[in-house]
Amino acid sequence: MKTRFLYKNFVIILAVDALLIGAAWYLAYLLRFNFDIPAEAMANLERMLPLVLGIKLLTFYLFDLYRGMWRYTSIVELLNIVKVGVVGSVVIVGMVLFTHGFTGFARSVFFIDGILTVVFIAGLRLGIRLYFWLGTGDETARLFGLRRPRAKGAKKLLIIGAGDCGEKIYREIQDNAKLRYQVIGFIDDDVDKVDKSIHGVPVLGTTGQLSDIARRMKADEALIAIPSATSEQMRTLVALCEESGVPFKTVPGLGELINGRVTVNAIREVDYRDLLGREPIHLEEHRIGAYLENARVLVTGAGGSIGSELCRQICRFRPASLTLYERAESPLYEIELELKRHYPGIAIVPTLADIRDRRQLQQAFSACRPRVVFHAAAYKHVPMLELQPWKAVKNNIEGTRNVVEVSKEHGVERFVFVSTDKAVRPTNAMGATKRVAEMLVQSQNGCGLSSTRFMIVRFGNVLGSVGSVVPLFKKQIQQGGPVTVTHPEVTRYFMTIPEACQLILQAGSMGEGAEIFILRMGTPIRIDDLARDLIRLSGFEPEVDIPIEYIGLRPGEKLYEELITEGEGIVPTSHDKILVLRGAECDLEVLNGKIDGLARLAYDHEGEAIRGMLQGIVSEYKPGEKG
């Protein structure tokens, strides 16, 4: 039935085009001979008409002019019509020149015919586009000086940012009748754009005038459509929006837009990550693609906040297969469904298994034969692991050793271990176990026992990840407070989940083996400032509507955290956000023996003995130290 419908449409389009081509050919003769065509010229007109129709329709077909949908006619398609019109006229002139040498033909007819054909064909398609616009938006109404009635329930929207992003959002709103918005104007700090218009919608003023404009235009909502805005710019815009009293949303930063496309679906509430920093990360995509494209990839901890985003980013580079290794069934199911929906051409293999079970690892590796492994599975909750350090040993150390050994046995080419800044001069069991895992991974290449390239990526707190302070603060704000901060001076380095995962992929492309890649985290953030910003973003005033309570540092928690400052052994790389610490340690035999001892203690839940043994392995580990 659908094929019959499409065929019927094609016949109708073909008939209309034939009529327009014939009309253009006849009108060209009328114009050339001042609407009094001589008999000889009329004979040439009639004799050439079938040839003109055949050549032009065939040219239209060969140039795919019948594949486009007229209601979505674009500048590209109009340019194609011009190109096809020129080609058709040139072919006709060539045939006439070859067969008749222009004898008996008025040469200007062919020129006029070419112009009229383009005007008629393009005009018809543009007219249909305008017709559909008239049915879905107020664009055409503006063209004719009319004003369409506001759709019932539609919100009056101000778009902050009269650039490419704002224009795309406007077009999508106009083309989608289901979006209940009426764009009433743009706002932009480029004074050259003020008083100009985009698709008939005026640029009303600068951001400093937002309050006056919002009140004058009776705006219901504002949209910050500047994905490249810096953290300082976002703070300023958020303050202006709050001052105006108009609800506001934003388009995500470029780092969050995995496919680079800005759409209405991406619009969300302004979040703290927007105030943290939105500078786009430069990815050397050719290097990343070189090791991921068409490769078999396995990610441990694939259902976690880091692991799941890592999987999304990996899929951009079209691996042959992606094995999701995860022990929590619900997160595994969710990321599997998401990836299969968005990347149907990639073999997504969900594996419900635990890294502590070596037999399960062997089976998974035998089935998928990965070329690249990203090891993101870990226990990360500092206070919880202080109470139960044996869990950190079993998961973070023994689990990592299992993944490392199985990777070597199956000839994995690249192994990327996701670590943390808490492994630097650790004061808690979580950080100490992650440091032991780093030493274990780093020693693999240092001992020269494997052709697998083992590398480590170390970074700080990931905003919005499971266990992050931000979800806790949001929940406390929803409950009316108080928001609990451990200490007024506690600071942390932060980065967003997409940014962290992009830099993990980048570091993975640079490693030769035994390196620790350290990500530049920018300026540390005071947790107290973070809490106050979140309260304001929620529409409240700190200490007035929502109290802040200082509860003291938790077990194993540090006042300041470090990422290892640039110094001896730390060198920059070709990427401006990545440093590298190169090491060639070979203490694997001793290390394995100590890990076996830790495993025995973990089996018996000997917490204090575990801490003592961790101090023997990681000399800089100071249990319970604060500062």
Legacy VTK file of the C-alpha trace (Angstrom):
# vtk DataFile Version 3.0
C-alpha trace
ASCII
DATASET POLYDATA
POINTS 627 float
0.000 0.000 0.000
2.834 2.371 0.894
4.660 1.586 -2.374
1.503 2.362 -4.349
1.119 5.676 -2.484
4.730 6.667 -3.159
4.368 5.727 -6.842
1.203 7.834 -7.130
3.004 10.821 -5.565
5.928 10.403 -7.938
3.618 10.375 -10.981
1.864 13.537 -9.768
5.189 15.327 -9.144
6.489 14.228 -12.543
3.307 15.479 -14.268
3.474 18.863 -12.509
7.165 19.266 -13.399
6.425 18.359 -17.039
3.679 20.993 -17.126
6.008 23.627 -15.676
8.835 22.731 -18.084
6.425 22.974 -21.035
5.110 26.304 -19.755
8.653 27.654 -19.399
9.528 26.548 -22.946
6.389 28.188 -24.411
6.770 31.398 -22.376
10.419 31.685 -23.484
9.245 31.832 -27.115
6.505 34.343 -26.231
9.005 36.649 -24.518
11.565 36.300 -27.323
9.058 37.202 -30.051
7.067 39.816 -28.070
4.050 37.490 -27.727
3.769 37.069 -31.541
5.468 33.772 -32.430
6.137 33.300 -36.200
4.925 30.067 -37.825
8.472 28.718 -38.348
9.394 29.366 -34.728
6.149 27.743 -33.563
7.046 24.656 -35.576
10.450 24.504 -33.859
8.753 24.994 -30.478
6.423 22.033 -31.054
9.111 19.824 -32.581
11.557 20.437 -29.705
9.037 20.191 -26.866
9.226 16.363 -26.398
13.043 16.515 -26.446
13.111 19.362 -23.907
10.689 17.496 -21.616
12.605 14.228 -21.877
16.055 15.721 -21.239
15.000 17.944 -18.322
12.915 15.315 -16.564
15.711 12.771 -16.974
18.207 15.307 -15.603
15.946 16.025 -12.629
15.725 12.293 -11.902
19.462 11.641 -12.236
20.249 14.520 -9.858
17.883 13.065 -7.189
15.473 15.970 -7.374
12.596 13.598 -6.639
14.050 12.203 -3.392
13.516 15.338 -1.320
10.324 16.154 0.599
8.918 19.423 -0.706
7.653 20.520 2.691
11.320 20.572 3.850
12.797 22.347 0.818
16.076 23.960 1.869
18.717 26.258 0.415
20.715 23.179 -0.634
17.786 21.834 -2.657
17.183 25.230 -4.284
20.842 25.329 -5.313
20.454 21.811 -6.741
17.510 23.018 -8.823
19.673 25.826 -10.238
22.435 23.330 -10.992
20.030 20.900 -12.664
18.421 23.711 -14.692
21.826 24.789 -16.013
22.865 21.210 -16.844
19.558 20.505 -18.657
19.835 23.676 -20.751
23.483 22.961 -21.638
22.584 19.434 -22.809
19.713 20.752 -24.958
21.906 23.483 -26.499
24.621 20.913 -27.198
22.226 18.590 -29.004
20.724 21.422 -31.085
24.204 22.715 -31.936
25.317 19.216 -32.972
22.245 18.439 -35.119
21.208 21.851 -36.534
24.004 24.294 -35.789
21.328 26.715 -34.444
19.902 27.107 -37.936
16.311 28.324 -37.576
16.580 28.651 -33.765
16.580 31.831 -31.699
19.511 31.413 -29.313
18.080 33.631 -26.587
15.135 31.207 -26.234
17.391 28.630 -24.566
18.730 31.181 -22.099
15.251 32.468 -21.191
13.936 28.898 -20.945
16.683 27.932 -18.494
15.888 30.865 -16.210
12.130 30.255 -16.344
12.548 26.533 -15.626
14.548 27.245 -12.483
12.079 29.934 -11.349
9.016 27.722 -11.940
10.409 24.532 -10.386
11.991 26.303 -7.396
8.942 28.519 -6.946
6.601 25.540 -6.747
8.706 23.790 -4.102
9.201 26.983 -2.120
5.471 27.643 -2.253
4.733 24.208 -0.806
7.311 24.807 1.949
5.612 28.117 2.790
2.245 26.392 2.831
3.399 23.888 5.446
5.092 26.616 7.479
1.818 28.506 7.518
0.186 25.417 8.984
2.767 24.901 11.781
4.151 28.285 12.767
3.901 32.041 12.369
6.858 32.461 9.976
4.744 32.948 6.856
2.331 35.213 8.701
5.215 37.541 9.474
6.337 37.533 5.835
2.981 38.989 4.849
2.743 41.367 7.791
0.138 39.232 9.541
0.113 37.960 13.096
-0.896 34.379 13.796
-2.955 33.890 16.938
-0.899 32.501 19.804
-1.336 28.722 20.161
-3.403 27.792 23.181
-1.156 27.177 26.176
2.026 28.227 24.331
4.672 29.959 26.464
6.224 33.234 25.351
9.936 32.416 25.027
12.972 34.710 24.981
16.088 33.099 23.464
19.337 34.383 24.970
21.918 34.020 22.218
21.255 35.112 18.624
23.816 32.714 17.162
23.670 29.406 15.316
22.335 27.540 18.370
19.523 30.044 18.980
18.559 30.007 15.296
18.405 26.189 15.205
16.272 26.075 18.351
13.907 28.661 16.828
13.533 26.678 13.596
12.816 23.476 15.475
10.155 25.192 17.563
8.545 26.568 14.388
8.624 23.209 12.571
7.228 21.187 15.477
3.627 22.028 16.325
3.832 19.903 19.491
6.328 22.289 21.101
4.195 24.754 23.052
6.439 27.773 22.651
6.094 31.111 20.873
9.472 32.791 20.351
8.940 36.508 20.969
12.503 37.690 20.591
16.244 37.141 20.878
18.712 38.735 23.301
22.417 39.027 22.511
25.393 41.018 23.806
26.632 41.665 20.261
25.348 45.217 19.769
25.626 44.828 15.984
22.797 42.264 16.157
20.439 44.433 18.233
17.417 45.746 16.260
18.085 43.215 13.526
15.965 40.068 13.120
16.314 36.331 12.615
13.538 34.768 10.508
11.478 37.856 11.219
11.971 37.666 15.013
13.727 40.768 16.418
16.883 40.882 18.521
15.423 43.008 21.308
18.530 44.035 23.226
21.481 42.896 25.328
21.523 40.672 28.400
21.856 43.717 30.651
18.379 44.745 29.496
16.875 41.295 30.200
14.662 42.390 33.099
13.130 45.299 31.164
12.650 43.224 28.012
11.078 40.315 29.892
8.652 42.665 31.651
7.774 44.601 28.481
7.267 41.463 26.345
5.512 39.592 29.185
7.860 36.632 28.698
6.928 33.322 30.338
10.353 31.701 30.036
13.943 32.326 28.904
16.331 29.916 27.204
20.119 30.304 27.433
21.199 29.091 23.985
24.976 29.568 24.267
26.568 26.086 24.525
30.078 27.577 24.384
29.519 29.905 27.379
32.246 29.832 30.010
31.481 29.241 33.683
31.781 32.977 34.439
29.428 33.871 31.571
26.917 31.299 32.812
27.051 32.678 36.352
26.330 36.167 34.989
23.441 34.958 32.807
21.923 32.933 35.638
22.091 35.968 37.952
20.385 38.154 35.312
17.642 35.553 34.749
17.030 35.268 38.491
16.902 39.061 38.775
14.296 39.229 35.985
12.090 36.690 37.772
11.556 34.700 34.552
11.990 30.893 34.726
14.968 29.819 32.638
16.555 26.766 31.048
19.699 26.124 29.046
21.182 24.165 26.188
23.936 21.796 27.421
27.589 22.691 27.013
29.461 21.326 23.995
31.079 18.662 26.161
27.679 17.130 26.906
26.492 17.062 23.287
27.928 13.728 22.255
26.886 13.974 18.612
27.452 17.724 18.446
23.807 18.398 17.511
21.796 21.009 19.345
18.074 20.177 19.536
15.078 21.157 21.634
15.271 17.724 23.276
18.616 18.738 24.803
17.101 21.704 26.673
17.202 21.232 30.442
17.217 23.145 33.695
20.381 25.085 34.502
22.511 22.890 36.751
25.626 23.401 38.831
27.746 21.773 36.098
26.964 24.822 33.929
28.618 27.053 36.518
31.599 24.717 36.844
32.914 25.214 33.320
31.596 24.664 29.808
34.741 25.125 27.729
34.681 22.513 24.937
37.328 19.803 25.101
39.470 19.391 22.029
39.554 15.706 21.126
42.115 14.287 18.717
39.415 12.163 17.129
41.702 10.634 14.516
43.901 9.169 17.277
40.939 7.877 19.273
39.292 6.445 16.171
42.522 4.694 15.232
42.311 2.394 18.261
38.528 2.171 18.729
37.011 2.032 15.246
36.033 -1.551 14.321
37.649 -2.772 17.559
36.141 -5.170 20.090
35.884 -3.202 23.351
35.020 -4.266 26.908
34.091 -1.882 29.752
33.921 -3.042 33.367
31.500 -1.169 35.611
29.517 -0.333 32.466
26.361 0.482 34.432
27.989 3.097 36.665
27.955 6.839 36.089
31.478 6.857 34.599
31.210 3.474 32.890
27.884 4.188 31.174
29.029 7.568 29.838
32.281 5.967 28.714
30.212 3.471 26.705
28.237 6.287 25.063
31.422 8.080 24.086
33.045 4.875 22.780
30.063 4.212 20.507
30.709 7.517 18.712
33.826 5.894 17.241
31.968 2.872 15.811
33.609 -0.152 17.484
32.762 -3.572 16.062
31.379 -4.663 19.430
31.039 -3.322 22.956
30.795 -5.696 25.919
29.106 -4.175 28.963
30.548 -5.929 32.030
28.446 -5.056 35.081
27.179 -6.840 38.189
24.109 -4.638 38.862
21.307 -5.848 36.604
19.091 -2.729 36.471
21.816 -0.250 35.396
23.130 -2.861 32.933
19.673 -3.294 31.392
19.171 0.472 31.084
22.487 1.204 29.344
22.018 -1.814 27.060
18.612 -0.532 25.886
19.929 2.995 25.390
22.966 1.970 23.334
21.028 -0.481 21.162
18.466 2.215 20.407
21.010 4.890 19.462
23.697 2.662 17.863
21.925 -0.204 16.045
24.995 -0.928 13.903
27.177 -1.867 16.893
27.025 -5.277 18.581
26.153 -4.443 22.210
26.822 -7.419 24.500
25.484 -7.127 28.088
27.313 -9.349 30.582
25.946 -9.661 34.109
29.066 -10.654 36.052
31.491 -9.677 38.828
35.186 -8.797 38.383
35.929 -10.700 41.604
34.886 -13.935 39.874
37.780 -14.892 37.622
35.824 -17.680 35.950
33.153 -15.223 34.830
35.871 -12.942 33.459
37.441 -15.819 31.518
34.102 -16.702 29.943
33.345 -13.093 28.991
36.801 -12.519 27.459
36.659 -15.813 25.542
33.265 -14.856 24.113
34.047 -11.285 23.058
37.866 -11.401 22.548
38.341 -7.669 23.355
41.136 -5.627 21.827
40.633 -2.701 24.212
39.595 -2.854 27.889
38.471 0.069 30.036
38.467 -0.926 33.711
36.081 1.451 35.523
34.551 -0.945 38.071
35.410 0.037 41.652
34.085 0.796 45.098
34.425 4.567 45.646
32.438 5.606 48.731
35.073 6.781 51.234
33.171 6.608 54.582
31.527 3.281 53.694
34.869 1.667 52.847
36.449 3.060 56.024
33.943 0.946 57.927
34.504 -2.110 55.721
38.028 -1.913 54.216
37.954 -5.617 53.278
35.364 -4.737 50.629
37.776 -2.223 49.089
40.520 -4.875 49.028
38.311 -7.504 47.366
36.890 -5.198 44.724
39.512 -2.542 44.042
42.637 -4.711 44.368
41.700 -8.365 43.821
39.120 -7.464 41.179
41.647 -5.313 39.311
44.269 -8.084 39.455
41.736 -10.494 37.939
40.942 -8.146 35.057
44.652 -7.481 34.447
45.607 -11.182 34.392
42.720 -12.226 32.154
43.486 -9.316 29.788
47.076 -10.528 29.438
45.985 -14.112 28.835
43.670 -13.023 26.004
46.137 -10.706 24.280
44.348 -7.397 24.898
46.154 -4.568 23.076
45.226 -1.629 25.356
44.169 -1.637 28.995
43.028 1.668 30.536
42.541 1.750 34.315
40.313 4.516 35.694
41.800 5.775 38.983
41.244 8.714 41.338
43.043 11.632 42.964
42.337 9.931 46.329
45.175 7.537 45.455
47.594 10.454 45.952
48.947 10.465 49.523
45.828 8.591 50.657
44.258 9.007 54.081
41.537 6.404 53.616
41.166 2.759 52.628
39.512 3.579 49.333
42.413 5.775 48.187
45.021 3.296 49.443
43.435 0.358 47.605
43.212 2.402 44.410
46.912 3.276 44.766
47.796 -0.425 45.138
45.731 -1.121 42.021
47.670 1.636 40.197
50.966 0.028 41.227
49.727 -3.346 40.033
48.688 -2.001 36.617
51.815 0.118 36.183
54.127 -2.792 36.999
52.823 -4.908 34.116
54.804 -3.040 31.470
57.616 -2.132 33.829
58.443 -5.828 34.194
58.292 -6.386 30.434
56.083 -9.450 30.864
53.253 -8.425 28.563
52.716 -6.898 25.126
49.498 -5.313 26.391
49.795 -1.559 26.873
48.676 -0.877 30.436
47.952 2.729 31.343
46.246 4.624 34.159
44.030 7.729 34.052
43.702 9.633 37.314
41.253 12.473 37.979
39.284 14.104 40.778
35.630 14.202 41.735
33.131 13.708 38.954
30.128 15.988 39.264
26.870 14.056 39.368
28.435 10.613 39.681
27.087 8.062 42.142
28.352 9.045 45.594
28.978 12.651 44.539
28.036 15.404 46.987
25.733 17.149 44.488
22.861 14.584 44.543
23.006 14.689 48.369
22.758 18.492 48.420
19.830 18.443 45.964
17.931 15.953 48.106
18.552 18.042 51.220
17.320 21.187 49.446
14.143 19.380 48.321
13.523 18.418 51.949
13.874 22.035 53.070
17.366 21.694 54.533
19.631 21.859 56.280
22.360 21.352 53.686
25.252 19.609 55.458
28.820 20.657 54.643
31.680 18.889 56.395
33.909 21.978 56.801
33.695 25.595 55.534
37.176 25.364 53.966
36.996 21.910 52.381
37.822 22.040 48.663
37.676 19.548 45.827
38.572 19.357 42.148
35.564 18.693 39.944
34.866 17.754 36.371
31.712 16.707 34.554
31.063 13.091 33.593
31.244 13.707 29.797
34.474 15.678 30.195
36.068 12.942 32.304
35.134 10.215 29.821
36.335 12.171 26.807
39.714 12.672 28.435
39.905 8.969 29.374
39.478 8.094 25.687
42.050 10.705 24.708
44.609 9.419 27.223
43.966 5.869 26.015
45.092 6.889 22.544
48.380 8.320 23.836
49.696 5.536 26.067
52.649 3.325 25.210
52.528 1.445 28.530
53.197 2.040 32.263
52.095 5.705 32.222
49.819 7.462 34.684
47.877 10.156 32.882
46.811 13.017 35.120
43.970 15.238 33.974
44.174 18.959 34.622
41.158 19.688 36.800
41.329 23.474 36.764
40.689 25.409 39.980
39.540 23.574 43.124
36.004 24.414 44.276
35.005 25.157 47.868
32.207 22.765 48.811
30.597 25.567 50.798
30.379 27.713 47.623
28.970 24.743 45.712
26.217 24.276 48.303
25.276 27.967 48.192
25.150 28.001 44.366
22.890 24.952 44.337
20.535 26.559 46.844
20.281 29.701 44.690
19.709 27.650 41.503
16.829 25.970 43.319
15.199 29.378 43.862
16.144 29.836 47.537
18.494 32.042 49.516
21.256 30.362 51.590
20.905 30.785 55.383
17.532 32.498 54.835
15.335 29.847 53.189
17.741 26.901 53.489
20.205 26.681 56.402
23.767 25.344 56.004
25.131 23.123 58.769
28.831 22.232 59.245
29.164 18.665 60.549
32.932 18.023 60.535
35.116 15.890 58.289
34.043 12.262 57.897
36.309 9.246 58.573
39.151 9.153 56.068
38.236 12.506 54.516
40.819 15.178 53.699
40.372 18.937 53.852
42.259 19.391 50.580
42.900 16.863 47.842
45.780 16.754 45.400
46.306 15.692 41.828
50.131 15.767 42.030
51.401 19.177 41.030
53.634 19.629 38.020
57.123 18.721 39.111
59.639 15.921 38.905
58.423 13.115 36.680
55.329 15.012 35.519
55.498 16.214 31.924
52.945 17.793 29.578
51.578 15.928 26.576
50.302 17.044 23.183
46.913 17.607 24.828
46.560 20.764 26.915
44.452 19.071 29.617
46.576 15.948 30.110
49.877 15.476 31.948
51.765 12.205 32.213
53.819 10.519 34.914
56.011 7.883 33.320
57.128 4.960 35.434
58.950 1.679 34.861
58.651 -0.025 38.216
59.073 -3.785 38.426
58.093 -4.981 41.874
55.346 -7.285 40.678
56.529 -10.420 42.494
56.686 -8.648 45.846
53.438 -6.802 45.132
51.548 -9.987 44.266
52.728 -11.626 47.465
51.471 -8.692 49.536
48.148 -8.690 47.663
47.741 -12.374 48.559
48.275 -11.412 52.204
45.703 -8.620 51.928
43.241 -11.091 50.370
43.603 -13.433 53.360
43.004 -10.564 55.777
40.003 -9.392 53.743
38.530 -12.886 53.881
38.649 -12.709 57.713
37.402 -9.049 57.814
40.528 -7.896 59.675
40.097 -4.111 59.249
43.026 -2.828 61.336
45.404 -5.461 59.972
44.378 -4.476 56.439
45.201 -0.824 57.156
48.556 -1.812 58.596
49.441 -3.917 55.559
48.281 -1.181 53.173
50.735 1.179 54.953
53.483 -1.341 54.269
52.685 -1.266 50.538
51.809 2.446 50.159
54.323 4.304 52.305
52.529 7.665 51.982
49.233 6.204 53.294
48.318 7.900 56.596
45.071 6.369 57.919
42.626 8.869 59.395
44.871 11.902 58.839
43.041 15.151 58.103
44.345 18.176 56.304
LINES 1 628
627 0 1 2 3 4 5 6 7 8 9 10 11 12 13 14 15 16 17 18 19 20 21 22 23 24 25 26 27 28 29 30 31 32 33 34 35 36 37 38 39 40 41 42 43 44 45 46 47 48 49 50 51 52 53 54 55 56 57 58 59 60 61 62 63 64 65 66 67 68 69 70 71 72 73 74 75 76 77 78 79 80 81 82 83 84 85 86 87 88 89 90 91 92 93 94 95 96 97 98 99 100 101 102 103 104 105 106 107 108 109 110 111 112 113 114 115 116 117 118 119 120 121 122 123 124 125 126 127 128 129 130 131 132 133 134 135 136 137 138 139 140 141 142 143 144 145 146 147 148 149 150 151 152 153 154 155 156 157 158 159 160 161 162 163 164 165 166 167 168 169 170 171 172 173 174 175 176 177 178 179 180 181 182 183 184 185 186 187 188 189 190 191 192 193 194 195 196 197 198 199 200 201 202 203 204 205 206 207 208 209 210 211 212 213 214 215 216 217 218 219 220 221 222 223 224 225 226 227 228 229 230 231 232 233 234 235 236 237 238 239 240 241 242 243 244 245 246 247 248 249 250 251 252 253 254 255 256 257 258 259 260 261 262 263 264 265 266 267 268 269 270 271 272 273 274 275 276 277 278 279 280 281 282 283 284 285 286 287 288 289 290 291 292 293 294 295 296 297 298 299 300 301 302 303 304 305 306 307 308 309 310 311 312 313 314 315 316 317 318 319 320 321 322 323 324 325 326 327 328 329 330 331 332 333 334 335 336 337 338 339 340 341 342 343 344 345 346 347 348 349 350 351 352 353 354 355 356 357 358 359 360 361 362 363 364 365 366 367 368 369 370 371 372 373 374 375 376 377 378 379 380 381 382 383 384 385 386 387 388 389 390 391 392 393 394 395 396 397 398 399 400 401 402 403 404 405 406 407 408 409 410 411 412 413 414 415 416 417 418 419 420 421 422 423 424 425 426 427 428 429 430 431 432 433 434 435 436 437 438 439 440 441 442 443 444 445 446 447 448 449 450 451 452 453 454 455 456 457 458 459 460 461 462 463 464 465 466 467 468 469 470 471 472 473 474 475 476 477 478 479 480 481 482 483 484 485 486 487 488 489 490 491 492 493 494 495 496 497 498 499 500 501 502 503 504 505 506 507 508 509 510 511 512 513 514 515 516 517 518 519 520 521 522 523 524 525 526 527 528 529 530 531 532 533 534 535 536 537 538 539 540 541 542 543 544 545 546 547 548 549 550 551 552 553 554 555 556 557 558 559 560 561 562 563 564 565 566 567 568 569 570 571 572 573 574 575 576 577 578 579 580 581 582 583 584 585 586 587 588 589 590 591 592 593 594 595 596 597 598 599 600 601 602 603 604 605 606 607 608 609 610 611 612 613 614 615 616 617 618 619 620 621 622 623 624 625 626
